Amino acid sequence: MGRDGTPSDSDACRIVHVYPPEDSPSWGFPQFVKRRDLKSLYVSNGWVTIVCCVIVMCNDSTPVPPPSDIGLHLGRLLDRAMAADVRFMVDDATMPLITVQDIDPAAFRVMLQFVYTDSFPADKELGDSPTDMLQHLIAAADRYTLDRLKIMCPQKLREEVSVDTVGSILACAEAYNCSELKQKCLDFFAVEKNFKKAAFTDGFVTLVQKFPSLATELRLRVVI
């Protein structure tokens, strides 16, 4: 806080701290305010007042994607040889071929773009079937532990829930533990007119085959 007791904007910092491992270099001395600024702007009678606001997310609230920390993760991978997949021999190098199976090629390409740019794909990059692409991306994010992408995709997929898509989306949500997306689909199914139409889609048939317990739960939730 400034000397006059009002919150300061010049050194305000809004962050989401996800508590990284103990060896994280992202906290500590580099985050300190400069001594000259501290003395000239904030010290009053030998005291400095710091305002801290903590927001605790409820379990039933929509999760907020944590801030970008890709630089921290890539830096750790670069500095550690443990679990390395590729070694580089400069001046006399050969390019290794890595075969990846059980993943949609277009989704893999979009996932790589996210890994290197940390930006969510634009609508035009989701192709002709955004619903299918987003489901493939959730599977890829789950497989490679891309937590930010796995949070962002279900939020986008919530907008795609309809009579024709709710069955396949619910199956995806159940398979990859996307609780908010699952609840959205269950609420949609709970409306009788939606359930009667969606029950005749291919997505619902696949849902019943993969997760028969969900079909029973849906019938009990339908509002008559």
C-alpha positions, 0 to 999 in steps of 0.5 A: 500500500502507498504511504497514504494508505491506498492500494498501489497500482504501480507494483500490483501483481495479479497471479495464480500460484499453482505451487510448483516443485521446490526447485522452481526458480520462479519465486523469491528474490527476482520478484522483490520490489526495488529498494529505491522504489520501496523507500520512496513510495511505500515506507511510512515510519519504518513500516511497509504494508502489503495487501494480499487477496486470496480467492479460493475456488469452490469445487462446483465452480468452473476451473480457471486455467492456470497462467502460462508456465511453459518457459519454466517447464521447457527450462527444466527439460533442457537442464535435466538429462533424466527421461530425455527422449532425444539427444542432440549431436551438433555438427554430425546429427541425425534426425530420429523418427518417433512414431505416435499411434492412437491419436488423430493426426490433425489433433496432434498437429494442433496440440504441437502448436499449443505446446510451442505457442501456448495459445488455444487454436482459433476456430478455423484451426478446429476444422470442419467438425470442431466437436470431434477435434475438441474431443481428440484434443482432450484425449491428447491433452490427457495422454501428454498431461497438458493440464491447461489444454485439458481445462480449456478444451472442455470449456470450449466444448460446452458450447457445442452441446446439442441433440446431435453431439451430447452423446459423444461429448458425454462419453468423452467427458466420462472417459477423461474425467471432465466433471464440468463438461459431464454435468453440462451434458447431464443437465441437457439430457435431463430435459425430456424433449432433449433426451427423446431426440438424443436417444436416437443418435449414433452418439447415444448408442456409443455412449450406452455401449461404452458406459452402460451405467450412465444410461441408467443414470440418465433415465433416472434424471429425465424430467417428465 
